Amino acid sequence: MNIDNRIELIMKKMDRLKEKSPKFACGKFPPEWKPPLSEQVVETYEKQTGIQLPEDYRRFVTTVAECGTQPFYGLYSLKSSFAEDGPAVNEKFPFTVKNPFRVSELSAEEYRAFWEEELSKVDAGFLLLCTEGDAMYSILIVNTDDKETYGTVWYYDLASIGVQGVQTR
């Protein structure tokens, strides 16, 4: 299935959600979307950050929506990654699909050392896609040397300091 067909299918599902009244929904419901970004805005972003966005994400933000009130507490805008306190997208993501980071594999001492000294190294090479709240995010990997990891969506859980990859292709 090509990118446009996948996006069309996703948006049809989102439209069907508008007809339902969920018992629980994070963020504003039914979903609301901001107009898409121009190619010029996306190109400027790529030049300023030195990265190339994955084609499916690029297509979504330039043809469907810049951001919106879903999923969870909302889809972040590409513009939000310009924030000074956002992830360092111009630096490499330190993990790969075959070598993810899992806090459960650390001893108590390693965990404390990571928390105090290494946490900033994890905050690189990705865009924030959305948050479930409580420091739990879905992230898109945009800067890595590993071709298999580039363009994948990961679950980034700062509540338990775990980063786990989810293959999206």
ABEGO torsion letter per residue (X at the ends): XBAAAAAAAAAAAAAAAAABBBABBBEBOBBBBBBBBBAAAAAAAAAAAGBBBBAAAAAAAAAABABBAOBEAEBBBAAAAABAABBBAABBBABBAABBBBAAABBAAAAAAAAAAAAAAABBGBBBABBAEGGBBBBBBABBABAAABGBBBBBBAAAGBBBBBBAX
